[in-house]
Amino acid sequence: MTPPDYEYLRKLLKDQSGLDLSADKQYLIESRLLPLARKAGVPGISELVQKLKSGAAALAAQVVEAMTTNETFFFRDKIPFDHFREVIMPELLRARAGRKSIRIWCAAGSTGQEPYSLAMCLKEMGAALNGWRVEILATDLSQEVLEKSRAGIYSQFEVQRGLAIQMLVKYFKQIGELWQINPDIRAMVQHRQLNLLHDFSGLGVFDVIFCRNVLIYFDQETKMTIFNRLAKAVEADGFLVLGAAETVVGLTDAFKPFPERRGLYRPNEQRAGFAKFRPLEAAAPKFSAIAGL
């Protein structure tokens, strides 16, 4: 791979996905794109670049998918789910008692482990959510990982990562050597393909946004832009959950850290112009129906 080829791919990835590769990541490009080059019928990266330059849009989408990191597992990092159970849901149950509805967005939901972990947390709350309407929206740039998320089928290795055996037995059914999450849990999660670089105002406004371990791959300017757009997508008293290596500090004043809760943020009361609550086109059924309560 020549330096011009690498620079072309760096620009393509940044423009289409926000992924900001440093100058020393040629090895990463080669390890992930060589299999794609062979699949496309060309011997190497330089020939793949030539095909991309000829206007192969479908191939460009495959390049982005191959380079996008989809590392995830159930209840990843544990702390955000502690926040969800101990802080977020108790506060929202009080604050939303009048309307009995909660909207949750998992941005970059990948193959579904995060949104399904949240769904299991909600299921564990039992009668406390009886009669409530709870929506979980999972979005991702990759259509391939969204299809896996919709199916909810995981290998033995995948269910062993972060998932307690009690939860596995309770919420999954074994199919040969694979495990499929139960239909009532799958029904709690809606899926949409979405690029965070594009306008997402049409999704409406959420009470909770999980946007973990994706912005670390973006440059500072892109992070600032997305944070400010996320601020318009969360309710005034809602929550933003970031990954352990991510922060809003020094990037935006639209959010402020939640005291003594690492990775948890709330909108800054001093900012103005909150959007009004607006659900998805297809309204979710009440939680009692989708959770089997």
Number of C-alpha atoms within 10 A of each C-alpha: 15 10 11 11 16 21 14 14 21 20 15 18 21 18 12 16 21 23 23 18 20 9 10 8 11 18 10 11 18 16 12 15 20 16 16 20 21 13 10 14 11 17 14 17 22 17 16 24 21 13 17 18 12 8 10 13 12 9 17 20 16 15 21 21 19 17 16 19 13 17 9 18 20 20 22 17 13 10 16 23 18 14 16 19 17 11 15 20 19 12 14 18 17 10 13 14 11 8 10 18 20 20 23 22 26 23 24 26 29 27 28 29 23 24 30 24 20 23 21 19 17 20 22 14 12 14 12 13 20 16 15 20 19 24 24 23 21 27 25 22 23 23 18 14 20 22 16 14 25 17 15 20 21 22 14 12 9 16 22 14 14 16 16 13 10 8 13 16 12 12 16 19 15 16 11 7 8 15 20 18 22 15 15 15 22 21 18 25 24 18 20 17 18 18 17 21 17 10 11 15 12 11 16 18 27 27 22 25 25 21 19 21 18 20 23 15 18 17 14 14 9 18 21 18 13 19 20 16 17 21 26 22 25 26 22 21 14 22 27 27 24 21 20 14 11 16 21 18 11 8 16 16 16 21 24 18 19 15 9 7 13 18 20 25 21 21 23 15 11 8 12 10 8 14 16 14 13 12 17 14 9 7 10 20 16 18 24 18 16 19 23 11 12
